[in-house]
Amino acid sequence: MKQFIARRIGYSLLSLLLLSLTIFLFIRLTGDPASLLAEPGASAADIAAIQKKFGLDQPVWYQYIYFMGNLLRGDLGESFYYQTPVLELYLSRLPNSLLLASVAMSFSLLLGIPTGILAAVRVGRFWDTVGKFFALLGLSLPSFLVGLLLILFFSVYLEWLPSSGSGGFLNLLMPAFALGWYFAAAHMRLTRSSMLEVMGSEYIKLARLKGLPEFKVIAKHAFKNALIPVMTLAGINLINMINVAVVVETVFAWPGIGRLLYEGISFRDFPIVQGVVIIGGSMIVAVNLLVDIVYAFVDPRIRLEA
Amino acid sequence: MSVTARDTAVANAGSVREWLRDVPAIPFLILGCIAFAAIFADFLAPYDPQFGSLTDRFKPPFWQHGGSLAHIFGTDHLGRDVYSRLIFGARVSMVVGFTAVIVSGVIGTVLGIVSGYLGGWVDQVIMRLTDTWLALPALTFAIFLAAIVGPSEMNIVIILAAVYWTRYARIVRGEVLSLKEREFVRLAVVAGCSKISIMRRHILPNVVNSSIVLATLMLGVVIVTEASLSFLGVGVPPPKPAWGVMLSDGKQGLMVGYWWLTVMPGVCIMLMVLSANLLGDWLRVKLDPQLRQL
């Protein structure tokens, strides 16, 4: 077990190292990183100062060590526009992103799990087809389109909900729906297939043989076991939501990480864009590690196999 | 001899007809229409998509009060004809979507085959790289790359290929691992085939189906990503009529009720992605039983 965890952590560290190397090399790919790292419209003297500051006049390996050193100290550079460290900006926006992601997640689970169960119980019949159709629609409608259509309907025509901004609970409804929509489809699909797998197992047959009413078989015996993979996916998706929310947050002017990234693009504030990508990638590596370790605890087969 | 040849021909024709019978007609038709619009955009579009007259700004579609048949889907904030822009937008989506899917598919498939067949350190290097790139959140990574290389249609293709090749590499490698233990590959090794010719002649034809299925499924993803990037202003540069750019422009008029600037390109994106997904699902069942669970 210890060995397994140690190896997983080793892999994750290697992933992080490669990740930083990828980002580092891509920035240098354009030939002149100073023009990216300098403010738009910076003078030649400013660019020379930037080159000196980031050691861009030194050999590449030295630059990478310098870059890594900064990363390890949590120094992701400073935003041109806000004149504050990127990490600080990121952390100040994180609560908003987490709030949006949790509401979107609750929504996607509330919609995805029951429809997934319904589709599995009625497999091949009417409700299954309806469920399949909605899952397809969920996967095909880009979130920004859902967002814009929601604004058109609820803000412009009905005038029920505010179209942008943050603060109240009402501000949260539409962005959460637009963000959760896609994930609801994914959760529905997984719930369905997971339920189908469980429903075919021996202990469900036994529960039925005992003469338990079908509702109890589904609700008590099948549901609990089918939920494990769905909750795992939901955990990973919560992190994904923070990272894909950029479009939804832009549509609704929600002040989260995604909005920060959008500001980074539109003000040509490169340190922000770089910071968001590095933190996002690291978060996913960390979550994958966590899932691997938790699974190894839950399921001995995994750690013996590896 | 001639009889047998004809018999096979007849049998083939029969199976082709059978094969075509359950092609999902509607998605095929929709994609066909979009492709048609993309190819013949110059003849189909009544107006220049990039120039409009400022006196004709924000004209609604023809069935609404104030609209006319001169601009059947209305005009935008610069007085440009929405219908013409949609048609030329189809070209952007098709070109970017297909090229990106093909480029990422080729890169991913080749790396997957090489990684799976050669094994050893080559496999380690390629797979570590794949895992790392998979860990980067796709959209954020694409935005990061776009911020570096700047907006242009060509760059979008490169970015999308750079972000999405990993999915192919993962799946193809998995298949190659089981293929290389099979009799016919071992016989080829015994017969003295070079590694390159085994990969090309024996492995590639067996994984190409999965790659095609995955490519069809990725088409929708790629188009949505392109539209998202264009919407955020780091995709196709503005005067070009991409659907994502149109949505982004239309956002200004949304609060005043100029719904057609949002709904029209939105419906186009939705139809295209939906058709690609339906077609991908169908192909998956048709070509590759192993991928059905995907």
HADDOCK unambig.tbl for C-alpha pairs under 7 A between the chains (distance, minus, plus):
assign (segid A and resid 15 and name CA) (segid B and resid 132 and name CA) 5.37 0.50 0.50
assign (segid A and resid 18 and name CA) (segid B and resid 132 and name CA) 6.57 0.50 0.50
assign (segid A and resid 19 and name CA) (segid B and resid 132 and name CA) 5.94 0.50 0.50
assign (segid A and resid 27 and name CA) (segid B and resid 148 and name CA) 6.70 0.50 0.50
assign (segid A and resid 30 and name CA) (segid B and resid 149 and name CA) 6.92 0.50 0.50
assign (segid A and resid 140 and name CA) (segid B and resid 270 and name CA) 6.21 0.50 0.50
assign (segid A and resid 140 and name CA) (segid B and resid 273 and name CA) 5.50 0.50 0.50
assign (segid A and resid 140 and name CA) (segid B and resid 274 and name CA) 5.19 0.50 0.50
assign (segid A and resid 141 and name CA) (segid B and resid 270 and name CA) 5.71 0.50 0.50
assign (segid A and resid 142 and name CA) (segid B and resid 224 and name CA) 6.20 0.50 0.50
assign (segid A and resid 145 and name CA) (segid B and resid 266 and name CA) 6.16 0.50 0.50
assign (segid A and resid 152 and name CA) (segid B and resid 254 and name CA) 6.57 0.50 0.50
assign (segid A and resid 156 and name CA) (segid B and resid 255 and name CA) 5.84 0.50 0.50
assign (segid A and resid 156 and name CA) (segid B and resid 257 and name CA) 6.47 0.50 0.50
assign (segid A and resid 243 and name CA) (segid B and resid 137 and name CA) 6.37 0.50 0.50
assign (segid A and resid 243 and name CA) (segid B and resid 140 and name CA) 6.61 0.50 0.50
assign (segid A and resid 244 and name CA) (segid B and resid 139 and name CA) 6.34 0.50 0.50
assign (segid A and resid 247 and name CA) (segid B and resid 228 and name CA) 6.83 0.50 0.50
assign (segid A and resid 265 and name CA) (segid B and resid 147 and name CA) 6.64 0.50 0.50
assign (segid A and resid 273 and name CA) (segid B and resid 144 and name CA) 5.92 0.50 0.50
assign (segid A and resid 274 and name CA) (segid B and resid 144 and name CA) 6.58 0.50 0.50
assign (segid A and resid 277 and name CA) (segid B and resid 140 and name CA) 5.94 0.50 0.50
assign (segid A and resid 277 and name CA) (segid B and resid 141 and name CA) 6.17 0.50 0.50
assign (segid A and resid 277 and name CA) (segid B and resid 144 and name CA) 6.86 0.50 0.50
assign (segid A and resid 280 and name CA) (segid B and resid 136 and name CA) 6.89 0.50 0.50
assign (segid A and resid 280 and name CA) (segid B and resid 137 and name CA) 6.55 0.50 0.50
assign (segid A and resid 281 and name CA) (segid B and resid 135 and name CA) 5.63 0.50 0.50
assign (segid A and resid 281 and name CA) (segid B and resid 136 and name CA) 4.48 0.50 0.50
assign (segid A and resid 281 and name CA) (segid B and resid 137 and name CA) 6.23 0.50 0.50
assign (segid A and resid 284 and name CA) (segid B and resid 135 and name CA) 5.80 0.50 0.50
assign (segid A and resid 285 and name CA) (segid B and resid 135 and name CA) 6.09 0.50 0.50
